[in-house]
């Protein structure tokens, strides 16, 4: 589970400015953290199909945010993907 403290540290690394909480970079970073934690949970709990559905929804949401960011700024997209180690 992503605690508030972990979320703030992840957001701090990817914020554009001090009060930025909704930019695509921040949203992708937070989603990536949640995806990684949920994937670890699912390795131990293989029959947790409800969480698996949530994981798939988060992956789709992250993909749409990345698609939007690539359309707006390919350089920011490439830097974010490289920094997060996605794909």
PDB file with SEQRES, HELIX, SHEET and CRYST1 records, atoms N, CA, C and O in Angstrom:
SEQRES   1 A   87  UNK UNK UNK UNK UNK UNK UNK UNK UNK UNK UNK UNK UNK          
SEQRES   2 A   87  UNK UNK UNK UNK UNK UNK UNK UNK UNK UNK UNK UNK UNK          
SEQRES   3 A   87  UNK UNK UNK UNK UNK UNK UNK UNK UNK UNK UNK UNK UNK          
SEQRES   4 A   87  UNK UNK UNK UNK UNK UNK UNK UNK UNK UNK UNK UNK UNK          
SEQRES   5 A   87  UNK UNK UNK UNK UNK UNK UNK UNK UNK UNK UNK UNK UNK          
SEQRES   6 A   87  UNK UNK UNK UNK UNK UNK UNK UNK UNK UNK UNK UNK UNK          
SEQRES   7 A   87  UNK UNK UNK UNK UNK UNK UNK UNK UNK                          
HELIX    1 AA1 UNK A    4  UNK A   14  1                                  11    
HELIX    2 AA2 UNK A   24  UNK A   44  1                                  21    
HELIX    3 AA3 UNK A   49  UNK A   72  1                                  24    
HELIX    4 AA4 UNK A   74  UNK A   84  1                                  11    
CRYST1    1.000    1.000    1.000  90.00  90.00  90.00 P 1           1          
ATOM      1  N   UNK A   1       0.838  -1.177   0.000  1.00  0.00           N  
ATOM      2  CA  UNK A   1       0.000   0.000   0.000  1.00  0.00           C  
ATOM      3  C   UNK A   1       0.882   1.240   0.000  1.00  0.00           C  
ATOM      4  O   UNK A   1       1.862   1.307   0.742  1.00  0.00           O  
ATOM      5  N   UNK A   2       0.547   2.200  -0.810  1.00  0.00           N  
ATOM      6  CA  UNK A   2       1.319   3.427  -0.938  1.00  0.00           C  
ATOM      7  C   UNK A   2       0.922   4.382   0.177  1.00  0.00           C  
ATOM      8  O   UNK A   2      -0.191   4.907   0.184  1.00  0.00           O  
ATOM      9  N   UNK A   3       1.829   4.607   1.116  1.00  0.00           N  
ATOM     10  CA  UNK A   3       1.542   5.506   2.226  1.00  0.00           C  
ATOM     11  C   UNK A   3       1.701   6.949   1.771  1.00  0.00           C  
ATOM     12  O   UNK A   3       2.281   7.225   0.721  1.00  0.00           O  
ATOM     13  N   UNK A   4       1.182   7.852   2.569  1.00  0.00           N  
ATOM     14  CA  UNK A   4       1.259   9.274   2.228  1.00  0.00           C  
ATOM     15  C   UNK A   4       2.709   9.747   2.174  1.00  0.00           C  
ATOM     16  O   UNK A   4       3.065  10.579   1.339  1.00  0.00           O  
ATOM     17  N   UNK A   5       3.532   9.221   3.058  1.00  0.00           N  
ATOM     18  CA  UNK A   5       4.937   9.626   3.092  1.00  0.00           C  
ATOM     19  C   UNK A   5       5.669   9.176   1.828  1.00  0.00           C  
ATOM     20  O   UNK A   5       6.435   9.944   1.246  1.00  0.00           O  
ATOM     21  N   UNK A   6       5.431   7.918   1.399  1.00  0.00           N  
ATOM     22  CA  UNK A   6       6.038   7.423   0.169  1.00  0.00           C  
ATOM     23  C   UNK A   6       5.561   8.226  -1.034  1.00  0.00           C  
ATOM     24  O   UNK A   6       6.337   8.554  -1.932  1.00  0.00           O  
ATOM     25  N   UNK A   7       4.269   8.536  -1.030  1.00  0.00           N  
ATOM     26  CA  UNK A   7       3.691   9.281  -2.147  1.00  0.00           C  
ATOM     27  C   UNK A   7       4.323  10.665  -2.262  1.00  0.00           C  
ATOM     28  O   UNK A   7       4.616  11.129  -3.364  1.00  0.00           O  
ATOM     29  N   UNK A   8       4.531  11.320  -1.126  1.00  0.00           N  
ATOM     30  CA  UNK A   8       5.151  12.649  -1.142  1.00  0.00           C  
ATOM     31  C   UNK A   8       6.594  12.592  -1.638  1.00  0.00           C  
ATOM     32  O   UNK A   8       7.035  13.496  -2.347  1.00  0.00           O  
ATOM     33  N   UNK A   9       7.330  11.549  -1.277  1.00  0.00           N  
ATOM     34  CA  UNK A   9       8.709  11.452  -1.748  1.00  0.00           C  
ATOM     35  C   UNK A   9       8.752  11.197  -3.251  1.00  0.00           C  
ATOM     36  O   UNK A   9       9.601  11.750  -3.950  1.00  0.00           O  
ATOM     37  N   UNK A  10       7.842  10.365  -3.750  1.00  0.00           N  
ATOM     38  CA  UNK A  10       7.784  10.107  -5.191  1.00  0.00           C  
ATOM     39  C   UNK A  10       7.388  11.382  -5.924  1.00  0.00           C  
ATOM     40  O   UNK A  10       7.973  11.722  -6.953  1.00  0.00           O  
ATOM     41  N   UNK A  11       6.398  12.081  -5.392  1.00  0.00           N  
ATOM     42  CA  UNK A  11       5.944  13.316  -6.031  1.00  0.00           C  
ATOM     43  C   UNK A  11       7.054  14.364  -6.024  1.00  0.00           C  
ATOM     44  O   UNK A  11       7.201  15.113  -6.990  1.00  0.00           O  
ATOM     45  N   UNK A  12       7.827  14.422  -4.957  1.00  0.00           N  
ATOM     46  CA  UNK A  12       8.903  15.403  -4.856  1.00  0.00           C  
ATOM     47  C   UNK A  12       9.965  15.235  -5.926  1.00  0.00           C  
ATOM     48  O   UNK A  12      10.579  16.212  -6.354  1.00  0.00           O  
ATOM     49  N   UNK A  13      10.183  14.008  -6.359  1.00  0.00           N  
ATOM     50  CA  UNK A  13      11.197  13.748  -7.381  1.00  0.00           C  
ATOM     51  C   UNK A  13      10.769  14.187  -8.773  1.00  0.00           C  
ATOM     52  O   UNK A  13      11.617  14.484  -9.615  1.00  0.00           O  
ATOM     53  N   UNK A  14       9.456  14.232  -9.028  1.00  0.00           N  
ATOM     54  CA  UNK A  14       8.971  14.467 -10.386  1.00  0.00           C  
ATOM     55  C   UNK A  14       8.167  15.753 -10.549  1.00  0.00           C  
ATOM     56  O   UNK A  14       7.664  16.020 -11.640  1.00  0.00           O  
ATOM     57  N   UNK A  15       8.033  16.550  -9.501  1.00  0.00           N  
ATOM     58  CA  UNK A  15       7.238  17.774  -9.584  1.00  0.00           C  
ATOM     59  C   UNK A  15       7.904  18.815 -10.467  1.00  0.00           C  
ATOM     60  O   UNK A  15       9.130  18.921 -10.515  1.00  0.00           O  
ATOM     61  N   UNK A  16       7.079  19.576 -11.162  1.00  0.00           N  
ATOM     62  CA  UNK A  16       7.573  20.696 -11.971  1.00  0.00           C  
ATOM     63  C   UNK A  16       7.854  21.910 -11.095  1.00  0.00           C  
ATOM     64  O   UNK A  16       8.794  22.663 -11.349  1.00  0.00           O  
ATOM     65  N   UNK A  17       7.034  22.097 -10.063  1.00  0.00           N  
ATOM     66  CA  UNK A  17       7.209  23.181  -9.090  1.00  0.00           C  
ATOM     67  C   UNK A  17       6.744  22.672  -7.739  1.00  0.00           C  
ATOM     68  O   UNK A  17       6.295  21.531  -7.632  1.00  0.00           O  
ATOM     69  N   UNK A  18       6.841  23.490  -6.714  1.00  0.00           N  
ATOM     70  CA  UNK A  18       6.634  23.035  -5.331  1.00  0.00           C  
ATOM     71  C   UNK A  18       5.226  22.512  -5.056  1.00  0.00           C  
ATOM     72  O   UNK A  18       5.068  21.602  -4.242  1.00  0.00           O  
ATOM     73  N   UNK A  19       4.205  23.055  -5.704  1.00  0.00           N  
ATOM     74  CA  UNK A  19       2.835  22.641  -5.417  1.00  0.00           C  
ATOM     75  C   UNK A  19       2.231  21.768  -6.520  1.00  0.00           C  
ATOM     76  O   UNK A  19       1.014  21.592  -6.583  1.00  0.00           O  
ATOM     77  N   UNK A  20       3.076  21.232  -7.377  1.00  0.00           N  
ATOM     78  CA  UNK A  20       2.603  20.415  -8.496  1.00  0.00           C  
ATOM     79  C   UNK A  20       2.189  19.030  -8.016  1.00  0.00           C  
ATOM     80  O   UNK A  20       3.007  18.279  -7.485  1.00  0.00           O  
ATOM     81  N   UNK A  21       0.912  18.693  -8.206  1.00  0.00           N  
ATOM     82  CA  UNK A  21       0.428  17.363  -7.846  1.00  0.00           C  
ATOM     83  C   UNK A  21      -0.295  16.685  -8.992  1.00  0.00           C  
ATOM     84  O   UNK A  21      -0.635  15.507  -8.880  1.00  0.00           O  
ATOM     85  N   UNK A  22      -0.544  17.384 -10.092  1.00  0.00           N  
ATOM     86  CA  UNK A  22      -1.372  16.818 -11.141  1.00  0.00           C  
ATOM     87  C   UNK A  22      -0.746  16.748 -12.507  1.00  0.00           C  
ATOM     88  O   UNK A  22      -1.421  16.379 -13.467  1.00  0.00           O  
ATOM     89  N   UNK A  23       0.527  17.092 -12.634  1.00  0.00           N  
ATOM     90  CA  UNK A  23       1.150  17.022 -13.949  1.00  0.00           C  
ATOM     91  C   UNK A  23       1.271  15.553 -14.370  1.00  0.00           C  
ATOM     92  O   UNK A  23       1.304  14.665 -13.518  1.00  0.00           O  
ATOM     93  N   UNK A  24       1.336  15.302 -15.653  1.00  0.00           N  
ATOM     94  CA  UNK A  24       1.434  13.915 -16.121  1.00  0.00           C  
ATOM     95  C   UNK A  24       2.646  13.183 -15.548  1.00  0.00           C  
ATOM     96  O   UNK A  24       2.574  11.986 -15.269  1.00  0.00           O  
ATOM     97  N   UNK A  25       3.754  13.895 -15.373  1.00  0.00           N  
ATOM     98  CA  UNK A  25       4.953  13.262 -14.831  1.00  0.00           C  
ATOM     99  C   UNK A  25       4.709  12.738 -13.423  1.00  0.00           C  
ATOM    100  O   UNK A  25       5.096  11.617 -13.095  1.00  0.00           O  
ATOM    101  N   UNK A  26       4.062  13.560 -12.589  1.00  0.00           N  
ATOM    102  CA  UNK A  26       3.779  13.162 -11.211  1.00  0.00           C  
ATOM    103  C   UNK A  26       2.789  12.005 -11.185  1.00  0.00           C  
ATOM    104  O   UNK A  26       2.967  11.048 -10.432  1.00  0.00           O  
ATOM    105  N   UNK A  27       1.754  12.091 -12.001  1.00  0.00           N  
ATOM    106  CA  UNK A  27       0.742  11.039 -12.016  1.00  0.00           C  
ATOM    107  C   UNK A  27       1.326   9.709 -12.479  1.00  0.00           C  
ATOM    108  O   UNK A  27       0.992   8.663 -11.923  1.00  0.00           O  
ATOM    109  N   UNK A  28       2.181   9.736 -13.476  1.00  0.00           N  
ATOM    110  CA  UNK A  28       2.808   8.509 -13.963  1.00  0.00           C  
ATOM    111  C   UNK A  28       3.733   7.935 -12.898  1.00  0.00           C  
ATOM    112  O   UNK A  28       3.778   6.720 -12.705  1.00  0.00           O  
ATOM    113  N   UNK A  29       4.469   8.793 -12.207  1.00  0.00           N  
ATOM    114  CA  UNK A  29       5.386   8.321 -11.170  1.00  0.00           C  
ATOM    115  C   UNK A  29       4.625   7.668 -10.020  1.00  0.00           C  
ATOM    116  O   UNK A  29       5.030   6.612  -9.536  1.00  0.00           O  
ATOM    117  N   UNK A  30       3.536   8.276  -9.582  1.00  0.00           N  
ATOM    118  CA  UNK A  30       2.744   7.712  -8.485  1.00  0.00           C  
ATOM    119  C   UNK A  30       2.090   6.404  -8.927  1.00  0.00           C  
ATOM    120  O   UNK A  30       2.076   5.431  -8.173  1.00  0.00           O  
ATOM    121  N   UNK A  31       1.555   6.380 -10.131  1.00  0.00           N  
ATOM    122  CA  UNK A  31       0.956   5.149 -10.646  1.00  0.00           C  
ATOM    123  C   UNK A  31       2.004   4.035 -10.762  1.00  0.00           C  
ATOM    124  O   UNK A  31       1.717   2.877 -10.461  1.00  0.00           O  
ATOM    125  N   UNK A  32       3.202   4.385 -11.193  1.00  0.00           N  
ATOM    126  CA  UNK A  32       4.255   3.383 -11.316  1.00  0.00           C  
ATOM    127  C   UNK A  32       4.606   2.790  -9.963  1.00  0.00           C  
ATOM    128  O   UNK A  32       4.822   1.584  -9.848  1.00  0.00           O  
ATOM    129  N   UNK A  33       4.663   3.630  -8.942  1.00  0.00           N  
ATOM    130  CA  UNK A  33       4.953   3.142  -7.596  1.00  0.00           C  
ATOM    131  C   UNK A  33       3.846   2.196  -7.118  1.00  0.00           C  
ATOM    132  O   UNK A  33       4.126   1.131  -6.567  1.00  0.00           O  
ATOM    133  N   UNK A  34       2.594   2.592  -7.334  1.00  0.00           N  
ATOM    134  CA  UNK A  34       1.463   1.743  -6.936  1.00  0.00           C  
ATOM    135  C   UNK A  34       1.465   0.427  -7.708  1.00  0.00           C  
ATOM    136  O   UNK A  34       1.177  -0.628  -7.141  1.00  0.00           O  
ATOM    137  N   UNK A  35       1.787   0.485  -8.998  1.00  0.00           N  
ATOM    138  CA  UNK A  35       1.833  -0.712  -9.832  1.00  0.00           C  
ATOM    139  C   UNK A  35       2.903  -1.676  -9.325  1.00  0.00           C  
ATOM    140  O   UNK A  35       2.667  -2.880  -9.234  1.00  0.00           O  
ATOM    141  N   UNK A  36       4.067  -1.147  -8.997  1.00  0.00           N  
ATOM    142  CA  UNK A  36       5.153  -1.996  -8.508  1.00  0.00           C  
ATOM    143  C   UNK A  36       4.775  -2.676  -7.195  1.00  0.00           C  
ATOM    144  O   UNK A  36       5.056  -3.860  -7.007  1.00  0.00           O  
ATOM    145  N   UNK A  37       4.141  -1.935  -6.286  1.00  0.00           N  
ATOM    146  CA  UNK A  37       3.750  -2.518  -5.006  1.00  0.00           C  
ATOM    147  C   UNK A  37       2.650  -3.563  -5.180  1.00  0.00           C  
ATOM    148  O   UNK A  37       2.665  -4.601  -4.518  1.00  0.00           O  
ATOM    149  N   UNK A  38       1.700  -3.290  -6.065  1.00  0.00           N  
ATOM    150  CA  UNK A  38       0.617  -4.241  -6.291  1.00  0.00           C  
ATOM    151  C   UNK A  38       1.116  -5.485  -7.012  1.00  0.00           C  
ATOM    152  O   UNK A  38       0.619  -6.583  -6.759  1.00  0.00           O  
ATOM    153  N   UNK A  39       2.079  -5.335  -7.895  1.00  0.00           N  
ATOM    154  CA  UNK A  39       2.654  -6.491  -8.579  1.00  0.00           C  
ATOM    155  C   UNK A  39       3.367  -7.398  -7.576  1.00  0.00           C  
ATOM    156  O   UNK A  39       3.297  -8.623  -7.678  1.00  0.00           O  
ATOM    157  N   UNK A  40       4.048  -6.793  -6.616  1.00  0.00           N  
ATOM    158  CA  UNK A  40       4.700  -7.591  -5.573  1.00  0.00           C  
ATOM    159  C   UNK A  40       3.658  -8.331  -4.732  1.00  0.00           C  
ATOM    160  O   UNK A  40       3.868  -9.484  -4.354  1.00  0.00           O  
ATOM    161  N   UNK A  41       2.554  -7.680  -4.445  1.00  0.00           N  
ATOM    162  CA  UNK A  41       1.467  -8.317  -3.695  1.00  0.00           C  
ATOM    163  C   UNK A  41       0.901  -9.508  -4.463  1.00  0.00           C  
ATOM    164  O   UNK A  41       0.620 -10.556  -3.882  1.00  0.00           O  
ATOM    165  N   UNK A  42       0.739  -9.340  -5.760  1.00  0.00           N  
ATOM    166  CA  UNK A  42       0.140 -10.394  -6.567  1.00  0.00           C  
ATOM    167  C   UNK A  42       1.075 -11.588  -6.762  1.00  0.00           C  
ATOM    168  O   UNK A  42       0.613 -12.685  -7.073  1.00  0.00           O  
ATOM    169  N   UNK A  43       2.374 -11.390  -6.586  1.00  0.00           N  
ATOM    170  CA  UNK A  43       3.288 -12.525  -6.655  1.00  0.00           C  
ATOM    171  C   UNK A  43       3.045 -13.480  -5.490  1.00  0.00           C  
ATOM    172  O   UNK A  43       3.175 -14.694  -5.642  1.00  0.00           O  
ATOM    173  N   UNK A  44       2.692 -12.931  -4.330  1.00  0.00           N  
ATOM    174  CA  UNK A  44       2.410 -13.757  -3.159  1.00  0.00           C  
ATOM    175  C   UNK A  44       0.972 -14.278  -3.160  1.00  0.00           C  
ATOM    176  O   UNK A  44       0.710 -15.375  -2.666  1.00  0.00           O  
ATOM    177  N   UNK A  45       0.051 -13.506  -3.706  1.00  0.00           N  
ATOM    178  CA  UNK A  45      -1.376 -13.832  -3.673  1.00  0.00           C  
ATOM    179  C   UNK A  45      -1.892 -14.011  -5.098  1.00  0.00           C  
ATOM    180  O   UNK A  45      -2.532 -13.122  -5.660  1.00  0.00           O  
ATOM    181  N   UNK A  46      -1.607 -15.157  -5.657  1.00  0.00           N  
ATOM    182  CA  UNK A  46      -1.912 -15.393  -7.063  1.00  0.00           C  
ATOM    183  C   UNK A  46      -3.402 -15.422  -7.374  1.00  0.00           C  
ATOM    184  O   UNK A  46      -3.795 -15.157  -8.510  1.00  0.00           O  
ATOM    185  N   UNK A  47      -4.238 -15.737  -6.395  1.00  0.00           N  
ATOM    186  CA  UNK A  47      -5.672 -15.858  -6.643  1.00  0.00           C  
ATOM    187  C   UNK A  47      -6.459 -14.593  -6.324  1.00  0.00           C  
ATOM    188  O   UNK A  47      -7.689 -14.623  -6.294  1.00  0.00           O  
ATOM    189  N   UNK A  48      -5.774 -13.496  -6.088  1.00  0.00           N  
ATOM    190  CA  UNK A  48      -6.433 -12.228  -5.772  1.00  0.00           C  
ATOM    191  C   UNK A  48      -6.826 -11.539  -7.086  1.00  0.00           C  
ATOM    192  O   UNK A  48      -6.135 -10.636  -7.557  1.00  0.00           O  
ATOM    193  N   UNK A  49      -7.923 -11.971  -7.654  1.00  0.00           N  
ATOM    194  CA  UNK A  49      -8.335 -11.473  -8.968  1.00  0.00           C  
ATOM    195  C   UNK A  49      -8.883 -10.053  -8.915  1.00  0.00           C  
ATOM    196  O   UNK A  49      -8.809  -9.335  -9.912  1.00  0.00           O  
ATOM    197  N   UNK A  50      -9.423  -9.636  -7.799  1.00  0.00           N  
ATOM    198  CA  UNK A  50      -9.924  -8.273  -7.686  1.00  0.00           C  
ATOM    199  C   UNK A  50      -8.775  -7.264  -7.747  1.00  0.00           C  
ATOM    200  O   UNK A  50      -8.890  -6.223  -8.394  1.00  0.00           O  
ATOM    201  N   UNK A  51      -7.688  -7.572  -7.083  1.00  0.00           N  
ATOM    202  CA  UNK A  51      -6.521  -6.692  -7.134  1.00  0.00           C  
ATOM    203  C   UNK A  51      -5.879  -6.722  -8.515  1.00  0.00           C  
ATOM    204  O   UNK A  51      -5.352  -5.713  -8.982  1.00  0.00           O  
ATOM    205  N   UNK A  52      -5.924  -7.880  -9.168  1.00  0.00           N  
ATOM    206  CA  UNK A  52      -5.366  -7.981 -10.513  1.00  0.00           C  
ATOM    207  C   UNK A  52      -6.115  -7.065 -11.479  1.00  0.00           C  
ATOM    208  O   UNK A  52      -5.508  -6.449 -12.356  1.00  0.00           O  
ATOM    209  N   UNK A  53      -7.431  -6.978 -11.315  1.00  0.00           N  
ATOM    210  CA  UNK A  53      -8.225  -6.086 -12.156  1.00  0.00           C  
ATOM    211  C   UNK A  53      -7.835  -4.627 -11.902  1.00  0.00           C  
ATOM    212  O   UNK A  53      -7.728  -3.834 -12.838  1.00  0.00           O  
ATOM    213  N   UNK A  54      -7.624  -4.282 -10.636  1.00  0.00           N  
ATOM    214  CA  UNK A  54      -7.173  -2.936 -10.304  1.00  0.00           C  
ATOM    215  C   UNK A  54      -5.814  -2.634 -10.897  1.00  0.00           C  
ATOM    216  O   UNK A  54      -5.565  -1.521 -11.359  1.00  0.00           O  
ATOM    217  N   UNK A  55      -4.933  -3.624 -10.886  1.00  0.00           N  
ATOM    218  CA  UNK A  55      -3.608  -3.456 -11.481  1.00  0.00           C  
ATOM    219  C   UNK A  55      -3.726  -3.171 -12.968  1.00  0.00           C  
ATOM    220  O   UNK A  55      -3.055  -2.277 -13.483  1.00  0.00           O  
ATOM    221  N   UNK A  56      -4.567  -3.918 -13.657  1.00  0.00           N  
ATOM    222  CA  UNK A  56      -4.738  -3.707 -15.094  1.00  0.00           C  
ATOM    223  C   UNK A  56      -5.311  -2.324 -15.392  1.00  0.00           C  
ATOM    224  O   UNK A  56      -4.936  -1.699 -16.384  1.00  0.00           O  
ATOM    225  N   UNK A  57      -6.215  -1.844 -14.541  1.00  0.00           N  
ATOM    226  CA  UNK A  57      -6.774  -0.504 -14.730  1.00  0.00           C  
ATOM    227  C   UNK A  57      -5.691   0.559 -14.527  1.00  0.00           C  
ATOM    228  O   UNK A  57      -5.644   1.549 -15.257  1.00  0.00           O  
ATOM    229  N   UNK A  58      -4.820   0.349 -13.529  1.00  0.00           N  
ATOM    230  CA  UNK A  58      -3.743   1.304 -13.285  1.00  0.00           C  
ATOM    231  C   UNK A  58      -2.742   1.326 -14.432  1.00  0.00           C  
ATOM    232  O   UNK A  58      -2.255   2.392 -14.811  1.00  0.00           O  
ATOM    233  N   UNK A  59      -2.434   0.165 -14.983  1.00  0.00           N  
ATOM    234  CA  UNK A  59      -1.511   0.094 -16.115  1.00  0.00           C  
ATOM    235  C   UNK A  59      -2.097   0.819 -17.324  1.00  0.00           C  
ATOM    236  O   UNK A  59      -1.383   1.529 -18.032  1.00  0.00           O  
ATOM    237  N   UNK A  60      -3.384   0.641 -17.556  1.00  0.00           N  
ATOM    238  CA  UNK A  60      -4.039   1.328 -18.674  1.00  0.00           C  
ATOM    239  C   UNK A  60      -4.057   2.835 -18.451  1.00  0.00           C  
ATOM    240  O   UNK A  60      -3.860   3.607 -19.389  1.00  0.00           O  
ATOM    241  N   UNK A  61      -4.290   3.252 -17.218  1.00  0.00           N  
ATOM    242  CA  UNK A  61      -4.305   4.679 -16.893  1.00  0.00           C  
ATOM    243  C   UNK A  61      -2.916   5.284 -17.085  1.00  0.00           C  
ATOM    244  O   UNK A  61      -2.782   6.380 -17.630  1.00  0.00           O  
ATOM    245  N   UNK A  62      -1.875   4.561 -16.632  1.00  0.00           N  
ATOM    246  CA  UNK A  62      -0.503   5.050 -16.810  1.00  0.00           C  
ATOM    247  C   UNK A  62      -0.165   5.141 -18.290  1.00  0.00           C  
ATOM    248  O   UNK A  62       0.496   6.087 -18.721  1.00  0.00           O  
ATOM    249  N   UNK A  63      -0.615   4.161 -19.072  1.00  0.00           N  
ATOM    250  CA  UNK A  63      -0.347   4.171 -20.505  1.00  0.00           C  
ATOM    251  C   UNK A  63      -0.993   5.383 -21.173  1.00  0.00           C  
ATOM    252  O   UNK A  63      -0.397   5.996 -22.059  1.00  0.00           O  
ATOM    253  N   UNK A  64      -2.206   5.728 -20.753  1.00  0.00           N  
ATOM    254  CA  UNK A  64      -2.871   6.890 -21.365  1.00  0.00           C  
ATOM    255  C   UNK A  64      -2.182   8.188 -20.964  1.00  0.00           C  
ATOM    256  O   UNK A  64      -2.085   9.108 -21.777  1.00  0.00           O  
ATOM    257  N   UNK A  65      -1.703   8.278 -19.731  1.00  0.00           N  
ATOM    258  CA  UNK A  65      -0.954   9.475 -19.319  1.00  0.00           C  
ATOM    259  C   UNK A  65       0.353   9.594 -20.111  1.00  0.00           C  
ATOM    260  O   UNK A  65       0.736  10.688 -20.525  1.00  0.00           O  
ATOM    261  N   UNK A  66       1.028   8.468 -20.315  1.00  0.00           N  
ATOM    262  CA  UNK A  66       2.267   8.490 -21.097  1.00  0.00           C  
ATOM    263  C   UNK A  66       2.009   8.854 -22.548  1.00  0.00           C  
ATOM    264  O   UNK A  66       2.805   9.564 -23.162  1.00  0.00           O  
ATOM    265  N   UNK A  67       0.909   8.376 -23.098  1.00  0.00           N  
ATOM    266  CA  UNK A  67       0.552   8.702 -24.483  1.00  0.00           C  
ATOM    267  C   UNK A  67       0.299  10.205 -24.620  1.00  0.00           C  
ATOM    268  O   UNK A  67       0.732  10.829 -25.589  1.00  0.00           O  
ATOM    269  N   UNK A  68      -0.407  10.782 -23.638  1.00  0.00           N  
ATOM    270  CA  UNK A  68      -0.667  12.218 -23.649  1.00  0.00           C  
ATOM    271  C   UNK A  68       0.642  12.995 -23.556  1.00  0.00           C  
ATOM    272  O   UNK A  68       0.850  13.960 -24.291  1.00  0.00           O  
ATOM    273  N   UNK A  69       1.524  12.571 -22.650  1.00  0.00           N  
ATOM    274  CA  UNK A  69       2.790  13.278 -22.466  1.00  0.00           C  
ATOM    275  C   UNK A  69       3.651  13.181 -23.717  1.00  0.00           C  
ATOM    276  O   UNK A  69       4.325  14.147 -24.077  1.00  0.00           O  
ATOM    277  N   UNK A  70       3.641  12.032 -24.383  1.00  0.00           N  
ATOM    278  CA  UNK A  70       4.421  11.880 -25.606  1.00  0.00           C  
ATOM    279  C   UNK A  70       3.901  12.796 -26.697  1.00  0.00           C  
ATOM    280  O   UNK A  70       4.680  13.346 -27.476  1.00  0.00           O  
ATOM    281  N   UNK A  71       2.568  12.965 -26.756  1.00  0.00           N  
ATOM    282  CA  UNK A  71       1.966  13.848 -27.754  1.00  0.00           C  
ATOM    283  C   UNK A  71       2.346  15.307 -27.489  1.00  0.00           C  
ATOM    284  O   UNK A  71       2.591  16.069 -28.424  1.00  0.00           O  
ATOM    285  N   UNK A  72       2.392  15.691 -26.207  1.00  0.00           N  
ATOM    286  CA  UNK A  72       2.685  17.077 -25.853  1.00  0.00           C  
ATOM    287  C   UNK A  72       4.178  17.390 -25.897  1.00  0.00           C  
ATOM    288  O   UNK A  72       4.580  18.434 -26.409  1.00  0.00           O  
ATOM    289  N   UNK A  73       5.003  16.482 -25.360  1.00  0.00           N  
ATOM    290  CA  UNK A  73       6.430  16.726 -25.300  1.00  0.00           C  
ATOM    291  C   UNK A  73       7.175  15.393 -25.299  1.00  0.00           C  
ATOM    292  O   UNK A  73       7.233  14.699 -24.283  1.00  0.00           O  
ATOM    293  N   UNK A  74       7.735  15.055 -26.433  1.00  0.00           N  
ATOM    294  CA  UNK A  74       8.426  13.773 -26.563  1.00  0.00           C  
ATOM    295  C   UNK A  74       9.685  13.728 -25.702  1.00  0.00           C  
ATOM    296  O   UNK A  74      10.049  12.662 -25.205  1.00  0.00           O  
ATOM    297  N   UNK A  75      10.349  14.856 -25.519  1.00  0.00           N  
ATOM    298  CA  UNK A  75      11.569  14.856 -24.712  1.00  0.00           C  
ATOM    299  C   UNK A  75      11.262  14.588 -23.240  1.00  0.00           C  
ATOM    300  O   UNK A  75      11.989  13.845 -22.581  1.00  0.00           O  
ATOM    301  N   UNK A  76      10.181  15.193 -22.718  1.00  0.00           N  
ATOM    302  CA  UNK A  76       9.784  14.929 -21.337  1.00  0.00           C  
ATOM    303  C   UNK A  76       9.355  13.483 -21.167  1.00  0.00           C  
ATOM    304  O   UNK A  76       9.650  12.855 -20.150  1.00  0.00           O  
ATOM    305  N   UNK A  77       8.649  12.951 -22.177  1.00  0.00           N  
ATOM    306  CA  UNK A  77       8.209  11.561 -22.142  1.00  0.00           C  
ATOM    307  C   UNK A  77       9.411  10.630 -22.071  1.00  0.00           C  
ATOM    308  O   UNK A  77       9.455   9.729 -21.233  1.00  0.00           O  
ATOM    309  N   UNK A  78      10.386  10.846 -22.950  1.00  0.00           N  
ATOM    310  CA  UNK A  78      11.559   9.975 -22.987  1.00  0.00           C  
ATOM    311  C   UNK A  78      12.359  10.052 -21.696  1.00  0.00           C  
ATOM    312  O   UNK A  78      12.851   9.036 -21.206  1.00  0.00           O  
ATOM    313  N   UNK A  79      12.490  11.256 -21.141  1.00  0.00           N  
ATOM    314  CA  UNK A  79      13.225  11.419 -19.894  1.00  0.00           C  
ATOM    315  C   UNK A  79      12.507  10.711 -18.744  1.00  0.00           C  
ATOM    316  O   UNK A  79      13.151  10.076 -17.909  1.00  0.00           O  
ATOM    317  N   UNK A  80      11.193  10.817 -18.699  1.00  0.00           N  
ATOM    318  CA  UNK A  80      10.417  10.176 -17.636  1.00  0.00           C  
ATOM    319  C   UNK A  80      10.488   8.657 -17.737  1.00  0.00           C  
ATOM    320  O   UNK A  80      10.666   7.978 -16.726  1.00  0.00           O  
ATOM    321  N   UNK A  81      10.352   8.125 -18.932  1.00  0.00           N  
ATOM    322  CA  UNK A  81      10.404   6.681 -19.132  1.00  0.00           C  
ATOM    323  C   UNK A  81      11.784   6.162 -18.734  1.00  0.00           C  
ATOM    324  O   UNK A  81      11.897   5.110 -18.106  1.00  0.00           O  
ATOM    325  N   UNK A  82      12.816   6.891 -19.094  1.00  0.00           N  
ATOM    326  CA  UNK A  82      14.177   6.480 -18.745  1.00  0.00           C  
ATOM    327  C   UNK A  82      14.399   6.536 -17.241  1.00  0.00           C  
ATOM    328  O   UNK A  82      15.019   5.641 -16.667  1.00  0.00           O  
ATOM    329  N   UNK A  83      13.894   7.589 -16.600  1.00  0.00           N  
ATOM    330  CA  UNK A  83      14.081   7.758 -15.154  1.00  0.00           C  
ATOM    331  C   UNK A  83      13.319   6.695 -14.358  1.00  0.00           C  
ATOM    332  O   UNK A  83      13.803   6.227 -13.328  1.00  0.00           O  
ATOM    333  N   UNK A  84      12.130   6.313 -14.832  1.00  0.00           N  
ATOM    334  CA  UNK A  84      11.328   5.314 -14.132  1.00  0.00           C  
ATOM    335  C   UNK A  84      11.694   3.885 -14.525  1.00  0.00           C  
ATOM    336  O   UNK A  84      11.375   2.944 -13.798  1.00  0.00           O  
ATOM    337  N   UNK A  85      12.359   3.713 -15.662  1.00  0.00           N  
ATOM    338  CA  UNK A  85      12.719   2.380 -16.119  1.00  0.00           C  
ATOM    339  C   UNK A  85      11.533   1.610 -16.646  1.00  0.00           C  
ATOM    340  O   UNK A  85      11.421   0.403 -16.431  1.00  0.00           O  
ATOM    341  N   UNK A  86      10.640   2.306 -17.341  1.00  0.00           N  
ATOM    342  CA  UNK A  86       9.436   1.682 -17.909  1.00  0.00           C  
ATOM    343  C   UNK A  86       9.761   1.244 -19.329  1.00  0.00           C  
ATOM    344  O   UNK A  86      10.555   1.886 -20.018  1.00  0.00           O  
ATOM    345  N   UNK A  87       9.155   0.166 -19.758  1.00  0.00           N  
ATOM    346  CA  UNK A  87       9.253  -0.402 -21.109  1.00  0.00           C  
ATOM    347  C   UNK A  87      10.588  -0.968 -21.337  1.00  0.00           C  
ATOM    348  O   UNK A  87      10.861  -1.492 -22.417  1.00  0.00           O  
TER     349      UNK A  87                                                      
END                                                                             
